Amino acid sequence: AYYCGSNDFNNSVDPDSIVKNTVQIANVVLSKRVKFIYYFIIKAPQKAGLYDDIDDVNQRVRDCFDELISSVDFNKFLCPDSADVNGLYIEDNLHLTDKAYDLMSESNIEQLGLGSNGAGN
């Protein structure tokens, strides 16, 4: 499971470099015949001016691997443009509350197809 890039945006790393680094890591993992799960960079309220770049990075990483990797996107309920995020972030508008982690856990199981029988892709 791989979640990186959020801090890169905070440190002004350009989107091309974020994609390049992520693809490089994914290729190493895949070369070992290990399943790679890419967690989309979360569009937290603190990153409001970067949503287009975040969408671009997430899509480009996903496109690089087509069906070779699984991907999980929590932005449908963690992005203020898509949902009411009241109570999901602490005061810094970046870090998540327990309520948000509960939603992520449920969504993770659903998006990876882990259901009640423990099977997944």
Salt bridges, closest charged atoms under 4 A:
ASP16 OD1 - ARG60 NH1 2.86
ASP55 OD1 - LYS43 NZ 2.89
ASP56 OD2 - ARG60 NH1 3.19
ASP92 OD2 - HIS95 ND1 2.43
GLU110 OE2 - LYS76 NZ 3.96
